[in-house]
Amino acid sequence: MTDIDKTLTRLDAAAGVSELLAAAWDAFSVLLAGCRDGEQRSAELSAAFAFAAAAAAEGRLLVDSAPSLPAGHGAVTSGVVCVNADPDMAADDLAGLALALGARMSVAAREAGDGGDREACGQAAAAAARIRELLARDG
């Protein structure tokens, strides 16, 4: 199971805004590390990975601003991410994670009880959508 698969599982299993925010913080961390890795491995996709890395960093900061984010954030403690060795497949895998993350954050933006959480989740969903647009082959 890759880091992306583990993160998708955590996103899917997250119950409640606080747990989802912690999983989202980790998901943006995985996206950031995976995109930085992709920048180094593919000249053709370097720009897409670089812009997606910037959006992932922004998304993580947005999640960090949410009032209900638990202290200590999520479980990701390392910058090392296991992604597909093929840069095109890695981009697809990261785009899939961004799609799932954006969907969960969009729902949280509508359902969160706290206005700060709604705003942070909505903006984080937009950051995840940008990552998907940059990395998905179907754009």
Secondary structure as UniProt FT lines:
FT   HELIX           3..13
FT   HELIX           17..41
FT   TURN            43..45
FT   HELIX           46..64
FT   TURN            67..68
FT   TURN            71..72
FT   HELIX           87..111
FT   HELIX           115..135
FT   TURN            137..138
//
